């Protein structure tokens, strides 16, 4: 536990500035690109417990994962920060079909690459590529979105652990994760919903322009998560925004727990304890960010829907 806490503090010290400060926006892009490569390799090594991939296949899967990442979200920062990440439809309509064609072509041109391997490769490409791209999209929407993401994921994890350890009596899915309980899961979701919803609805109160934190993380003077993003956040009573934010936060917290269980199921299926070993006390990058990827994809989908149904007057 001590090693886990120390590693967590070091990660927070390094990544909070990179993920939240404008001066590190390009470095953030580089960090996410490296994350995609390492996370993809962690998943590939997991699959190789039952059948090894050749080096060309491994490199090909990593490249296709990177291509998915860049086409969906990662390339936005490299092409120009003024682009709206929710309007990248033209890029996606070209790259996603091409990536799919290239992957399935490996069935013909790669020896010992079969239909089961296509499924494994698709899992890596979608899980890592789309998940990382979703994180990038949220970051480009604004600091408040990325903080909201990590607040949901972290709060769910922390309070589910604390309440589950003390009050957990009813096992949730013992065949996947024996230590998780329904009591912990419910407490984690309720606490995360309260904390993250409060942040989303009172963002301008916590980070008031003119203060040090406000100038650092709210230079635009947004009052809520939806302010200057959707018409729901413009001249709309706070309680109306609450009817949107609270359910979104609630289901995002559930997505965090599902993401954690999906990772546990994969590790149990392939008989590994952790995806990797680069983070002492945590395992690999995917062990630390499994729930984050799920929440990021869920929130991106929701915010795309909100953006299209209730576009902001000023973007």
HELIX and SHEET records of a PDB file:
HELIX    1   1 UNK A    2  UNK A   20  1                                  19    
HELIX    2   2 UNK A   22  UNK A   24  5                                   3    
HELIX    3   3 UNK A   25  UNK A   47  1                                  23    
HELIX    4   4 UNK A   55  UNK A   69  1                                  15    
HELIX    5   5 UNK A   70  UNK A   74  3                                   5    
HELIX    6   6 UNK A   75  UNK A   79  1                                   5    
HELIX    7   7 UNK A   85  UNK A   87  5                                   3    
HELIX    8   8 UNK A   89  UNK A  109  1                                  21    
HELIX    9   9 UNK A  115  UNK A  124  1                                  10    
HELIX   10  10 UNK A  125  UNK A  130  3                                   6    
HELIX   11  11 UNK A  131  UNK A  141  1                                  11    
HELIX   12  12 UNK A  143  UNK A  167  1                                  25    
HELIX   13  13 UNK A  182  UNK A  201  1                                  20    
HELIX   14  14 UNK A  203  UNK A  206  1                                   4    
HELIX   15  15 UNK A  212  UNK A  217  1                                   6    
HELIX   16  16 UNK A  231  UNK A  233  5                                   3    
HELIX   17  17 UNK A  238  UNK A  269  1                                  32    
HELIX   18  18 UNK A  285  UNK A  309  1                                  25    
SHEET    1   A 2 UNK A 171  UNK A 173  0                                        
SHEET    2   A 2 UNK A 177  UNK A 181 -1                                        
END                                                                             
